Amino acid sequence: MSLLRIRHYPDPVLKQKAERITAFDGELRRLADDMLETMYAAPGVGLAAPQVGVSRRLIVLDCSPKDGEKQPLIAVNPEILTREGECCEEEGCLSVPEYYAKVVRSEKVTVRFQDLDGVTRQLEAGGLWAVCFQHEIDHLDGVLFVDRLSPLKRSLFRKKYQKILEQRQEQL
């Protein structure tokens, strides 16, 4: 396994719609393993393949408590079937470091996906798992959490994030 480079906003790969996966092979398993290792090292609770420069419909998640046993979930070609309720939680993103904002999401979702063997699975998720599924599936559609902000907040984000990028350049 190896750590992958996480792409940061405004990398163009983050705005592309990812391709459906049809080959369930060793290459896919390696990518999933590398993505899990990268997500845990970051640290984060979810990671989509476009975030590591691979425009394919693959996400990895683990919303288990930090001090608990790891519960990684790998979802190939995930899609949300149903949504229920509404919540507004603060989100961050490994591709938009150092920026957090409240985003309105569905409180519960039913998700269908394939596992690494190509077997179709379906599950209901609530709480952080639901938010994480929605956030990562958005990545597969070329949508960042900041795209879900109001126009005013998006404008403020761009200004603030530009300053963050400039500070990073000064530190180099």
PAFI-779344 format. One line per 3 residues: their letters; for each residue y, x negated, z of N, C-alpha, C, O. Coordinates in steps of 0.05 Angstrom, whole numbers. Atoms other than C-alpha are relative to their C-alpha. Example, Ala and Ser with C-alpha at 12.3 -4.5 7.8 and 13.67 -1.06 7.14 Angstrom:
# PAFI-779344
as> -24,-18,0,-90,-246,156,24,-18,0,24,-39,13  -24,16,-1,-21,-273,143,22,15,14,44,5,18
This chain:
# PAFI-779344
msl> -24,-17,0,0,0,0,25,-18,0,24,-41,9  -25,15,1,71,-21,-11,24,18,3,23,42,-4  -25,-15,-3,142,0,5,13,2,-27,14,-17,-43
lri> -13,-5,25,179,31,-53,30,0,5,39,6,27  -29,-1,-3,254,27,-66,10,28,-2,4,42,-22  -11,-28,0,289,92,-48,26,0,-16,44,-16,-11
rhy> -24,-2,17,340,112,-101,21,16,16,15,35,30  -23,-12,-14,409,132,-75,18,14,-20,21,6,-43  -21,-14,15,460,182,-100,21,-21,-8,29,-37,8
pdp> 4,-19,22,486,180,-155,-20,-8,-21,-16,-2,-45  20,9,19,424,150,-188,-8,24,-18,-15,45,-7  6,-22,19,410,193,-251,-28,12,4,-32,36,-2
vlk> 27,-11,-3,335,201,-235,0,23,20,-17,40,19  -1,-21,-20,355,245,-176,10,26,-11,6,47,2  -10,-25,13,386,296,-224,-19,11,-21,-13,32,-33
qka> 19,-9,21,326,302,-271,-21,19,12,-28,17,35  22,-17,-8,274,357,-268,-26,-16,-4,-31,-26,-26  24,16,1,208,323,-252,-22,13,-16,-24,38,-18
eri> 22,-10,17,147,329,-297,-24,8,17,-31,-3,38  24,-10,-12,85,368,-277,-22,-21,-1,-24,-35,-21  22,20,-1,25,325,-257,-26,13,-10,-33,35,-1
taf> 25,-10,10,-40,335,-295,-23,-19,5,-46,-10,4  21,20,-5,-79,271,-279,-2,-5,30,16,-15,42  5,4,-28,-109,269,-210,-19,-25,3,-43,-22,4
dge> 15,25,2,-130,196,-208,9,-20,21,24,-13,39  -7,21,-19,-125,131,-170,29,-7,0,41,-14,21  -29,6,2,-54,119,-195,16,20,17,35,13,31
lrr> -14,-20,-15,-32,185,-164,-5,-4,30,14,-2,46  6,6,-28,-67,168,-98,16,-23,11,26,-23,33  -16,24,-8,-33,100,-96,29,7,4,42,-1,23
lad> -28,-9,-2,35,132,-109,4,16,26,23,11,40  -2,-17,-24,23,183,-53,-1,-18,25,14,-14,43  2,18,-23,1,128,-4,25,-17,3,35,-20,25
dml> -25,17,-1,61,84,-22,24,17,9,41,8,24  -21,-18,-8,107,144,-14,-1,6,30,20,6,43  3,-4,-29,79,159,55,10,-24,16,25,-22,35
etm> -8,24,-14,88,87,77,30,-3,-1,42,-11,19  -29,2,4,159,87,49,15,20,18,34,13,31  -13,-21,-16,176,153,84,-1,-7,29,19,-5,43
yaa> 2,7,-29,150,130,152,18,-24,6,29,-25,28  -16,23,-6,186,63,146,30,5,0,45,-9,13  -29,-5,5,253,94,126,16,4,26,37,-9,28
pgv> 21,-20,-2,242,134,174,11,27,-10,35,33,-9  -7,-27,8,241,205,146,-23,19,4,-44,11,13  21,-21,-4,202,270,148,-10,10,-27,-28,26,-28
gla> 8,-8,27,197,280,72,10,-19,-21,30,-32,-17  -8,17,22,201,243,7,-12,12,-26,-35,19,-27  8,-10,26,197,266,-66,-1,-24,-19,14,-43,-17
apq> 4,22,19,173,222,-123,26,-9,-14,30,-33,-18  -25,9,12,241,223,-158,17,-19,17,32,-36,7  -16,17,-19,271,190,-96,-9,-29,-1,5,-47,7
vgv> 9,28,4,229,128,-112,-2,-7,-29,-16,-25,-37  -3,6,28,245,131,-186,-22,10,-18,-24,2,-41  22,-11,16,183,169,-209,5,30,-4,4,46,14
srr> -7,-27,6,201,234,-244,-26,17,-4,-31,27,-26  24,-16,0,136,271,-226,0,18,24,14,13,44  -1,-21,-21,123,333,-183,-19,-6,23,-41,5,25
liv> 15,8,-23,97,300,-120,18,-3,24,39,-16,22  -15,4,-24,122,305,-49,-19,-7,23,-42,0,22  15,6,-24,99,278,18,17,9,23,42,6,22
ldc> -14,-10,-23,118,308,85,-15,-7,26,-39,-9,26  12,1,-27,106,298,159,21,7,20,38,-9,27  -20,-10,-19,146,340,207,-11,1,28,-1,16,45
spk> 12,0,-26,102,326,267,19,-14,20,36,-30,11  -17,13,-19,136,306,332,-2,-31,-1,-24,-41,-5  0,29,2,156,232,333,-20,-13,19,-32,-34,11
dge> 19,12,-19,113,218,395,-28,11,-3,-46,3,12  26,-12,4,54,259,369,-16,-14,-22,-7,-34,-34  17,11,21,-2,245,321,12,7,-28,22,29,-32
kqp> -10,-5,27,18,238,248,-16,22,-14,-40,24,-11  13,-22,14,4,299,205,11,0,-29,25,19,-38  -11,1,28,19,277,133,-11,22,-18,-34,29,-16
lia> 8,-20,20,17,329,78,10,-10,-27,33,-17,-30  -6,8,27,14,311,5,-2,24,-18,-23,38,-18  -1,-24,16,34,365,-44,7,-7,-29,28,-18,-35
vnp> -3,5,29,25,359,-120,8,26,-13,-4,47,-8  -10,-24,15,63,408,-165,6,24,19,-3,46,14  -6,-22,-19,89,448,-105,19,21,-11,37,14,-27
eil> -19,-21,8,123,515,-115,2,20,23,-18,25,37  -5,-20,-21,153,566,-67,-6,27,-12,5,35,-32  8,-27,9,121,634,-75,17,22,12,26,40,-1
tre> -16,-20,-14,158,674,-22,19,-14,20,14,-36,29  -20,10,-20,218,664,23,6,23,19,5,47,12  -5,-20,-20,235,700,87,21,-10,20,20,-34,28
gec> -20,7,-20,295,700,134,20,-21,-10,20,-29,-33  -21,19,7,352,651,136,5,-17,24,6,-8,47  -8,18,-21,370,590,177,21,-19,-11,23,-22,-36
cee> -21,19,9,426,539,174,-3,-24,19,7,-24,41  5,24,-16,406,470,199,13,-24,-13,18,-24,-37  -12,25,11,437,402,192,-22,-16,-14,-44,-20,-3
egc> 19,16,16,402,361,138,12,-27,-7,37,-30,-9  -7,26,11,403,290,117,-19,-6,-22,-37,10,-28  18,6,22,369,255,60,-2,-31,-3,19,-45,-1
lsv> 3,28,3,340,186,49,15,-10,-25,21,-34,-27  -15,7,25,375,186,-20,30,3,3,45,-4,-15  -28,-3,-6,442,203,12,5,-10,28,11,5,46
pey> -1,11,-27,443,156,72,28,4,13,49,3,0  -24,-2,-17,493,165,128,17,25,-4,40,26,5  -14,-25,3,513,236,108,-17,23,8,-41,25,0
yak> 15,-23,-10,492,300,142,18,25,-3,42,23,0  -15,-25,3,512,373,131,-18,23,5,-43,22,1  15,-25,-4,490,443,149,-5,13,-26,13,16,-43
vvr> 8,-12,25,451,476,93,-15,26,7,-31,27,24  14,-26,-3,429,549,88,-26,-1,-15,-27,-8,-39  27,0,11,354,554,75,-15,25,9,-5,39,27
sek> 17,-21,-10,299,605,82,-14,-10,25,-21,-33,28  12,7,-26,269,607,152,-30,-5,-3,-42,-22,11  29,3,5,197,615,126,-4,0,-30,10,14,-45
vtv> 8,0,29,165,600,59,-30,0,-2,-44,-10,15  28,3,8,98,608,27,0,-19,-24,13,-14,-44  0,21,20,82,547,-15,-28,-3,-12,-49,-2,2
rfq> 25,6,13,28,536,-67,2,-28,-13,23,-35,-24  0,27,11,9,465,-88,-29,-9,-4,-48,5,3  26,12,4,-49,421,-108,-2,-24,18,17,-38,23
dld> 4,24,-15,-80,367,-65,-7,-23,-20,-5,-19,-44  5,23,17,-98,298,-91,-25,2,-18,-29,-14,-36  23,-5,16,-163,325,-119,5,22,-21,-13,28,-37
gvt> -7,-21,19,-127,379,-159,-8,28,10,-5,47,-5  7,-26,-11,-151,435,-113,25,15,9,42,3,23  -23,-16,-6,-100,491,-106,-1,9,29,-21,19,38
rql> -2,-7,-28,-77,504,-35,25,18,3,43,18,-14  -23,-16,-6,-29,554,-5,4,0,30,-15,2,46  -5,-1,-29,5,554,63,27,13,6,45,13,-11
eag> -26,-11,-9,60,588,102,12,-20,19,-2,-32,36  -13,20,-16,111,543,134,25,13,12,39,28,-1  -24,-9,-13,166,557,184,14,-24,13,3,-46,13
glw> -15,21,-14,219,517,221,5,-24,-17,12,-22,-41  -6,25,14,227,444,202,-18,-3,-25,-9,-14,-45  18,2,24,166,447,155,11,16,-23,10,7,-46
avc> -11,-17,22,198,504,115,25,-13,-12,28,-15,-36  -24,14,10,265,467,110,-8,-24,-16,4,-29,-37  8,24,14,230,403,90,-13,6,-27,-7,-7,-47
fqh> 12,-8,25,188,437,36,22,7,-20,22,-2,-43  -21,-8,18,251,469,7,17,-24,-10,24,-26,-33  -16,23,6,290,404,10,-14,-18,-21,-2,-27,-40
eid> 14,18,18,236,363,-24,-6,13,-27,-5,-1,-48  4,-14,25,220,415,-77,26,1,-16,25,-1,-41  -26,2,14,294,416,-93,2,-26,-15,11,-27,-38
hld> 0,26,14,288,342,-109,-15,0,-26,-6,-12,-46  17,-1,24,234,358,-160,15,15,-23,9,11,-46  -15,-15,19,284,404,-194,28,-13,-6,45,-1,-19
gvl> -25,14,4,341,353,-194,23,10,17,46,7,9  -21,-11,-18,378,386,-136,0,-16,26,-21,-20,39  -4,14,-26,405,347,-76,11,20,20,23,40,12
fvd> -10,-19,-20,421,381,-10,30,3,-2,40,24,5  -29,-3,2,495,367,-23,7,19,-22,30,29,-22  -6,-19,22,490,410,-86,-1,29,12,10,47,-1
rls> 1,-26,-13,477,469,-38,24,6,18,25,27,30  -24,-4,-17,543,460,-2,21,16,-16,19,17,-41  -21,-15,13,604,502,-17,16,-20,-17,15,-44,-12
plk> -16,19,17,651,473,-71,19,-17,17,22,-41,11  -19,16,-17,701,451,-17,-16,-22,15,-7,-45,15  16,20,-15,647,417,25,-11,-22,-19,-14,-45,-11
rsl> 10,19,20,618,384,-38,22,-20,-7,17,-44,-10  -23,17,7,687,357,-55,5,-20,23,10,-43,19  -4,17,-23,695,330,16,-22,-21,2,-17,-44,9
frk> 23,19,0,625,299,11,6,-23,-19,2,-46,-12  -4,21,20,643,262,-53,21,-21,10,17,-45,6  -21,18,-10,706,233,-21,-11,-18,23,-7,-42,23
kyq> 10,14,-23,671,214,44,-22,-20,-9,-23,-43,0  22,18,9,610,185,7,11,-23,-16,-1,-45,-15  -13,22,14,655,144,-38,9,-22,19,6,-46,14
kil> -9,20,-21,684,111,25,-25,-14,11,-23,-38,16  24,13,-10,613,98,51,-10,-21,-20,-17,-43,-11  9,19,21,594,65,-15,19,-25,-1,10,-47,-4
eqr> -19,22,0,658,23,-13,-4,-19,24,-2,-43,21  5,16,-24,643,0,58,-25,-17,-3,-26,-40,6  25,15,5,573,-20,38,5,-24,-18,-6,-45,-14
qeq> -7,21,19,601,-61,-20,15,-23,14,10,-47,9  -15,20,-15,649,-97,28,-19,-16,18,-13,-40,22  18,14,-18,590,-115,73,-18,-20,-15,-30,-37,-3
l> 17,18,17,553,-149,15,12,-26,-5,-1,-43,-18
